């Protein structure tokens, strides 16, 4: 299940069981209107019966800003933060998350193509959960 990686850092598998074993306040998900959803985002979308896909398709996802939506009783995160790839760097994401007062934050670095080291350095001091091992 979840393994401790430090006092404010946890790791869990990028699965439904991992989301429940290591819950977070805000779950950061990568979305692209013209591309398939990455693995963790697709899993969350499936669990929510296509809600993420509908939001991306119908909500006119901003090109340069995240879309913050409330969570669902079907998953532990209280909020979902939908981001386009390439719009945010890890440090810019942290500024956004601090503004939301989100803690702990959950993210799957593989879904964004970020290294764990870059993300861990940016998130230092901010409680977070790294969901690992997402597969298509």
Secondary structure as GFF3:
##gff-version 3
##sequence-region A 1 136
A	DSSP	beta_strand	3	6	.	.	.	ID=ss1
A	DSSP	beta_strand	9	13	.	.	.	ID=ss2
A	DSSP	alpha_helix	16	21	.	.	.	ID=ss3
A	DSSP	beta_strand	26	31	.	.	.	ID=ss4
A	DSSP	alpha_helix	39	47	.	.	.	ID=ss5
A	DSSP	alpha_helix	51	58	.	.	.	ID=ss6
A	DSSP	beta_strand	67	70	.	.	.	ID=ss7
A	DSSP	beta_strand	79	84	.	.	.	ID=ss8
A	DSSP	alpha_helix	90	100	.	.	.	ID=ss9
A	DSSP	beta_strand	105	107	.	.	.	ID=ss10
A	DSSP	alpha_helix	109	112	.	.	.	ID=ss11
A	DSSP	alpha_helix	116	122	.	.	.	ID=ss12
A	DSSP	beta_strand	128	132	.	.	.	ID=ss13
###
